[in-house]
Amino acid sequence: MKPLFLDDLLDSESFAIGVDVGGTKTRAVAFSAHGVLGSMKVPTERGPDGVVATVRQVVTALCDPEAGRLTGVLRAVGVGIPGVVDSQAGTVSHGVNVGILGENVPLGKRLAAELNIPVTLVNDTDAATLGAARTTGSGDDVALLSVGTGLAAGFILDGVPRKGASGSAGEIGHMVYRENGLPCACGQRGCLEVYASGRALDRLWPGAQAGHSGEELFAAADSGAPEAVEARDQWIRALAHAVTMTALSVDPAAIVLGGGVSELGPQLLEHLREELTARASHSPFLEHANVAGRISLVPPGAEIAALGACLAALRPHNIQAH
């Protein structure tokens, strides 16, 4: 397993910062050649101006000489962000989860001007996939299913990141799961993201404390509360659909679950495997595919999205479109 450090890309006098811009929070991590130097997390301000301000805030705070956190030369800044990202042009389109609704918004150029250093943009799921492949030792054939505010998949197939002709590969959250279902921010109705994301858990289990809806829902279901059992199982069925669709679409050797919801840990994996196994028991085809046997979780505390953003910034060929 490759360690979560960048000893092959950074020297002892330099560091890099990876920023993971999420729908509700933004996390920045500074990496040296041998470890994590520092990190911070702030709420995400929505919209192009808000995202620029948020990224500027976390990078500037980490590099503040008065804070004394970091020493050496800042070599690169990589930013993972939801939406259709053109890394070469430094633009973002349709980043609905962070309030970027337009086409080709030039965030890369704006951030480079604000920070006075080149900034590499990469789709957040693609960044997390790069980080997950390095951290988990999943090899050259892996899909990451990122389950956070939204829902998306990232792919490294035969050692090559797959972005697709339009940069939309892996946007499975916007495939329709229930026709004429609940509205989605993308403009459609019934999208899978509305039923199998962290936001879906918040909707299914209202009243839970912010950031703890998943844990509280699973705890209530384990205690036998009927409404909690139904909510949990409804969400697990939708997530199992997403996993199965990912497995059957590209047939990766490994499927890694990441994003905030993956912090539910082994109980999430247990229920998900049970649902996938139950489906396979009625289908020799699914039994042969062995989807349940391919899934695993991102290791607790692994900063895969920030790490992947750093990898993209330090090795731009990692994110060439295919």
ABEGO torsion letter per residue (X at the ends): XBBABAAAABBAABBBBBBBBBAABBBBBBBBAAEBABBBBBBBBBEAAAAAAAAAAAAAAAABAAAGABBEBBABBBBBBBEBBBAAAGBBBGBAAAGBABBGBBAAAAAAAAAGBBBBBBBAAAAAAAAAAAAAGAEABBBBBBBBABBBBBBBBGGBBBAEAAGABGBAAABBABBGBBBBAAGBBGBAAAAABAAAAAAABBGBBBGAAAAAAAAAAAAGBAAAAAAAAAAAAAAAAAAAAAAAAAGBABBBBBEAAAAAEAAAAAAAAAAAAAAAAABAAAAAAGAAAABBBBBBGBBAAAAAAAAAAABAAAABBX
